[in-house]
């Protein structure tokens, strides 16, 4: 069954990035280690062609997260490439010639551009008419598999406001930032309800899964 | 073994109270239901002389939380009684003649006052020389049992900054407030480190326990 899901590493005080984010420093000040728990895992190391890494509860959660993905939706900043209108039309994302997605990826942007096929099954499609359109296209592309809203926070907030997310997983990292960008913010009266369905303690991270309803 | 521990209900966006807190509305706007998960439990209902209530994971966590307590430290607002030099010297807290503590309770305040013995073993002591003194007195009173920093957020922050908390339990309630008082805030460079040691999913709440180190 197809589920629309999203996930993000969040500090214990609710931040997904520190202050002063930029293209050079996408996680802002102080948040450089927010995803260290992930890069330490065997499954993540395998994705980058490296050996070793941690097995156990967090690796199980992360491996599950990678399964059954049919398409991905992401924001302009997560795709990267400098400010608009595609100063570098040849920009193909941060991930090299063979991105780790291997499925259609819908990039929400204000600047139209032809689809960008990559090696390994990833194609970047550029959607200029909003989150609902991007999600509709991603669902069609995913078929029976899941749609992942990959981030950043702004796109996840758009999808939450539109009532289009069914499952949220927070990887709660016990560090404090005190300032920066928050995930569960700017939702106003359109905030959905969250029902906790799973909590797993890993090494230096807790994985919290919620069912999300309009 | 004696442990210094604290616990608090926290919204998914990190608030322990809404905006506009007052003596009449100690949880501020919008947070009236923050502790509903607790009042629904069999163990909580028993404390108030009521029958019935929910059993299961959350009730187990809450019952454990109540065990082995030797003393409590709380702030002036949690004890209540109005502003100033004890306009009402006879104020004896929110809890009636027989408060649900049954141990020495150390109230951090700027206004000296004689100890207030209550029915059922609770005595309120008023500490005017700061968090370290309150914690020292509470530890001495607790002996081999635990010291609980009961709240509010301000007192917990003082204890965290002073490196005096060993265990933190967050009862993470999946509601959003968007504004209000945050628990893990105002810690600055004195923030301790948190190691996740347990996560339990209850009904409409997730219980997260952390070991805290200076």
Interface residues (C-beta under 8 A of the other chain):
Chain A: X12 X13 X14 X172 X174 X175 X176 X178 X182 X184 X185 X187 X188 X191 X193 X194 X195 X196 X197 X198 X199 X200 X201 X202 X204 X205 X206 X208 X210
Chain B: X12 X13 X14 X172 X174 X175 X176 X178 X182 X184 X185 X187 X188 X191 X193 X194 X195 X196 X197 X198 X199 X200 X201 X202 X204 X205 X206 X208 X210
